[in-house]
Amino acid sequence: MTFRAAYARATGVITTVNSTIWSLSEALSTLRLVIAMVGSVTLVAGWLIVDAHPVASINRRLAGRGKGRASTTPRQS
């Protein structure tokens, strides 16, 4: 992920959280807020683990082969 993409995602998350967190706190009970928090932290952690996994980077490289990008791995004949 490029720096600009990470910055854009972080800005979007902050904007969403700032406007939504107060509505959620009024609408949901404490138990449901805790469940939502644990679920969201789990999803973000899982996303980071899967995105950093070597297989994911290999799949991204293979997907970019036919789109005019230069590949860092040599083709096998």
PyMOL commands that place a pseudoatom at each C-alpha (Angstrom):
pseudoatom trace, name=CA, resn=MET, resi=1, chain=A, elem=C, hetatm=0, pos=[0.000, 0.000, 0.000]
pseudoatom trace, name=CA, resn=THR, resi=2, chain=A, elem=C, hetatm=0, pos=[1.356, 3.397, -0.877]
pseudoatom trace, name=CA, resn=PHE, resi=3, chain=A, elem=C, hetatm=0, pos=[1.676, 6.224, 1.604]
pseudoatom trace, name=CA, resn=ARG, resi=4, chain=A, elem=C, hetatm=0, pos=[-1.104, 8.181, -0.110]
pseudoatom trace, name=CA, resn=ALA, resi=5, chain=A, elem=C, hetatm=0, pos=[-3.509, 5.253, 0.051]
pseudoatom trace, name=CA, resn=ALA, resi=6, chain=A, elem=C, hetatm=0, pos=[-2.751, 4.689, 3.732]
pseudoatom trace, name=CA, resn=TYR, resi=7, chain=A, elem=C, hetatm=0, pos=[-3.209, 8.384, 4.446]
pseudoatom trace, name=CA, resn=ALA, resi=8, chain=A, elem=C, hetatm=0, pos=[-6.534, 8.451, 2.589]
pseudoatom trace, name=CA, resn=ARG, resi=9, chain=A, elem=C, hetatm=0, pos=[-7.830, 5.413, 4.474]
pseudoatom trace, name=CA, resn=ALA, resi=10, chain=A, elem=C, hetatm=0, pos=[-6.739, 6.828, 7.826]
pseudoatom trace, name=CA, resn=THR, resi=11, chain=A, elem=C, hetatm=0, pos=[-8.447, 10.131, 7.052]
pseudoatom trace, name=CA, resn=GLY, resi=12, chain=A, elem=C, hetatm=0, pos=[-11.631, 8.331, 6.080]
pseudoatom trace, name=CA, resn=VAL, resi=13, chain=A, elem=C, hetatm=0, pos=[-11.609, 6.270, 9.265]
pseudoatom trace, name=CA, resn=ILE, resi=14, chain=A, elem=C, hetatm=0, pos=[-11.081, 9.320, 11.485]
pseudoatom trace, name=CA, resn=THR, resi=15, chain=A, elem=C, hetatm=0, pos=[-13.854, 11.230, 9.735]
pseudoatom trace, name=CA, resn=THR, resi=16, chain=A, elem=C, hetatm=0, pos=[-16.261, 8.315, 10.051]
pseudoatom trace, name=CA, resn=VAL, resi=17, chain=A, elem=C, hetatm=0, pos=[-15.434, 7.653, 13.684]
pseudoatom trace, name=CA, resn=ASN, resi=18, chain=A, elem=C, hetatm=0, pos=[-15.732, 11.289, 14.708]
pseudoatom trace, name=CA, resn=SER, resi=19, chain=A, elem=C, hetatm=0, pos=[-19.248, 11.673, 13.344]
pseudoatom trace, name=CA, resn=THR, resi=20, chain=A, elem=C, hetatm=0, pos=[-20.531, 8.166, 14.063]
pseudoatom trace, name=CA, resn=ILE, resi=21, chain=A, elem=C, hetatm=0, pos=[-19.204, 7.329, 17.518]
pseudoatom trace, name=CA, resn=TRP, resi=22, chain=A, elem=C, hetatm=0, pos=[-21.618, 9.651, 19.315]
pseudoatom trace, name=CA, resn=SER, resi=23, chain=A, elem=C, hetatm=0, pos=[-24.627, 8.268, 17.469]
pseudoatom trace, name=CA, resn=LEU, resi=24, chain=A, elem=C, hetatm=0, pos=[-23.546, 4.740, 18.283]
pseudoatom trace, name=CA, resn=SER, resi=25, chain=A, elem=C, hetatm=0, pos=[-23.043, 5.537, 21.955]
pseudoatom trace, name=CA, resn=GLU, resi=26, chain=A, elem=C, hetatm=0, pos=[-26.596, 6.861, 22.210]
pseudoatom trace, name=CA, resn=ALA, resi=27, chain=A, elem=C, hetatm=0, pos=[-28.189, 4.043, 20.210]
pseudoatom trace, name=CA, resn=LEU, resi=28, chain=A, elem=C, hetatm=0, pos=[-26.375, 0.961, 21.551]
pseudoatom trace, name=CA, resn=SER, resi=29, chain=A, elem=C, hetatm=0, pos=[-25.986, -0.531, 24.998]
pseudoatom trace, name=CA, resn=THR, resi=30, chain=A, elem=C, hetatm=0, pos=[-22.561, -0.914, 26.589]
pseudoatom trace, name=CA, resn=LEU, resi=31, chain=A, elem=C, hetatm=0, pos=[-22.424, -4.618, 25.789]
pseudoatom trace, name=CA, resn=ARG, resi=32, chain=A, elem=C, hetatm=0, pos=[-23.150, -4.034, 22.108]
pseudoatom trace, name=CA, resn=LEU, resi=33, chain=A, elem=C, hetatm=0, pos=[-20.545, -1.269, 21.938]
pseudoatom trace, name=CA, resn=VAL, resi=34, chain=A, elem=C, hetatm=0, pos=[-17.936, -3.618, 23.425]
pseudoatom trace, name=CA, resn=ILE, resi=35, chain=A, elem=C, hetatm=0, pos=[-18.877, -6.328, 20.925]
pseudoatom trace, name=CA, resn=ALA, resi=36, chain=A, elem=C, hetatm=0, pos=[-18.607, -3.836, 18.039]
pseudoatom trace, name=CA, resn=MET, resi=37, chain=A, elem=C, hetatm=0, pos=[-15.223, -2.630, 19.299]
pseudoatom trace, name=CA, resn=VAL, resi=38, chain=A, elem=C, hetatm=0, pos=[-13.788, -6.142, 19.657]
pseudoatom trace, name=CA, resn=GLY, resi=39, chain=A, elem=C, hetatm=0, pos=[-15.143, -7.088, 16.229]
pseudoatom trace, name=CA, resn=SER, resi=40, chain=A, elem=C, hetatm=0, pos=[-13.676, -4.042, 14.511]
pseudoatom trace, name=CA, resn=VAL, resi=41, chain=A, elem=C, hetatm=0, pos=[-10.261, -4.451, 16.155]
pseudoatom trace, name=CA, resn=THR, resi=42, chain=A, elem=C, hetatm=0, pos=[-10.254, -8.127, 15.158]
pseudoatom trace, name=CA, resn=LEU, resi=43, chain=A, elem=C, hetatm=0, pos=[-11.123, -7.291, 11.556]
pseudoatom trace, name=CA, resn=VAL, resi=44, chain=A, elem=C, hetatm=0, pos=[-8.409, -4.634, 11.281]
pseudoatom trace, name=CA, resn=ALA, resi=45, chain=A, elem=C, hetatm=0, pos=[-5.792, -6.927, 12.846]
pseudoatom trace, name=CA, resn=GLY, resi=46, chain=A, elem=C, hetatm=0, pos=[-6.809, -9.743, 10.493]
pseudoatom trace, name=CA, resn=TRP, resi=47, chain=A, elem=C, hetatm=0, pos=[-6.629, -7.430, 7.507]
pseudoatom trace, name=CA, resn=LEU, resi=48, chain=A, elem=C, hetatm=0, pos=[-3.123, -6.320, 8.463]
pseudoatom trace, name=CA, resn=ILE, resi=49, chain=A, elem=C, hetatm=0, pos=[-1.963, -9.906, 8.951]
pseudoatom trace, name=CA, resn=VAL, resi=50, chain=A, elem=C, hetatm=0, pos=[-3.411, -11.108, 5.649]
pseudoatom trace, name=CA, resn=ASP, resi=51, chain=A, elem=C, hetatm=0, pos=[-2.127, -8.077, 3.756]
pseudoatom trace, name=CA, resn=ALA, resi=52, chain=A, elem=C, hetatm=0, pos=[1.406, -8.564, 5.113]
pseudoatom trace, name=CA, resn=HIS, resi=53, chain=A, elem=C, hetatm=0, pos=[1.423, -12.300, 4.402]
pseudoatom trace, name=CA, resn=PRO, resi=54, chain=A, elem=C, hetatm=0, pos=[3.917, -13.295, 1.677]
pseudoatom trace, name=CA, resn=VAL, resi=55, chain=A, elem=C, hetatm=0, pos=[1.264, -15.147, -0.331]
pseudoatom trace, name=CA, resn=ALA, resi=56, chain=A, elem=C, hetatm=0, pos=[-0.757, -11.933, -0.639]
pseudoatom trace, name=CA, resn=SER, resi=57, chain=A, elem=C, hetatm=0, pos=[2.215, -10.042, -2.051]
pseudoatom trace, name=CA, resn=ILE, resi=58, chain=A, elem=C, hetatm=0, pos=[2.965, -12.891, -4.477]
pseudoatom trace, name=CA, resn=ASN, resi=59, chain=A, elem=C, hetatm=0, pos=[-0.653, -12.875, -5.667]
pseudoatom trace, name=CA, resn=ARG, resi=60, chain=A, elem=C, hetatm=0, pos=[-0.512, -9.101, -6.193]
pseudoatom trace, name=CA, resn=ARG, resi=61, chain=A, elem=C, hetatm=0, pos=[2.653, -9.472, -8.257]
pseudoatom trace, name=CA, resn=LEU, resi=62, chain=A, elem=C, hetatm=0, pos=[1.151, -12.254, -10.343]
pseudoatom trace, name=CA, resn=ALA, resi=63, chain=A, elem=C, hetatm=0, pos=[-2.043, -10.263, -10.909]
pseudoatom trace, name=CA, resn=GLY, resi=64, chain=A, elem=C, hetatm=0, pos=[-0.021, -7.314, -12.207]
pseudoatom trace, name=CA, resn=ARG, resi=65, chain=A, elem=C, hetatm=0, pos=[1.861, -9.308, -14.854]
pseudoatom trace, name=CA, resn=GLY, resi=66, chain=A, elem=C, hetatm=0, pos=[-0.674, -8.944, -17.621]
pseudoatom trace, name=CA, resn=LYS, resi=67, chain=A, elem=C, hetatm=0, pos=[-1.433, -5.277, -16.981]
pseudoatom trace, name=CA, resn=GLY, resi=68, chain=A, elem=C, hetatm=0, pos=[1.701, -3.701, -18.400]
pseudoatom trace, name=CA, resn=ARG, resi=69, chain=A, elem=C, hetatm=0, pos=[3.573, -3.572, -15.105]
pseudoatom trace, name=CA, resn=ALA, resi=70, chain=A, elem=C, hetatm=0, pos=[7.092, -4.860, -14.786]
pseudoatom trace, name=CA, resn=SER, resi=71, chain=A, elem=C, hetatm=0, pos=[7.342, -7.986, -12.685]
pseudoatom trace, name=CA, resn=THR, resi=72, chain=A, elem=C, hetatm=0, pos=[10.147, -8.516, -10.200]
pseudoatom trace, name=CA, resn=THR, resi=73, chain=A, elem=C, hetatm=0, pos=[10.147, -12.265, -10.704]
pseudoatom trace, name=CA, resn=PRO, resi=74, chain=A, elem=C, hetatm=0, pos=[11.428, -13.896, -13.900]
pseudoatom trace, name=CA, resn=ARG, resi=75, chain=A, elem=C, hetatm=0, pos=[8.995, -15.857, -16.024]
pseudoatom trace, name=CA, resn=GLN, resi=76, chain=A, elem=C, hetatm=0, pos=[9.475, -19.576, -16.212]
pseudoatom trace, name=CA, resn=SER, resi=77, chain=A, elem=C, hetatm=0, pos=[9.350, -21.162, -19.634]
for i in range(1, 77): cmd.bond("trace and resi %d" % i, "trace and resi %d" % (i + 1))
show_as sticks, trace
zoom trace
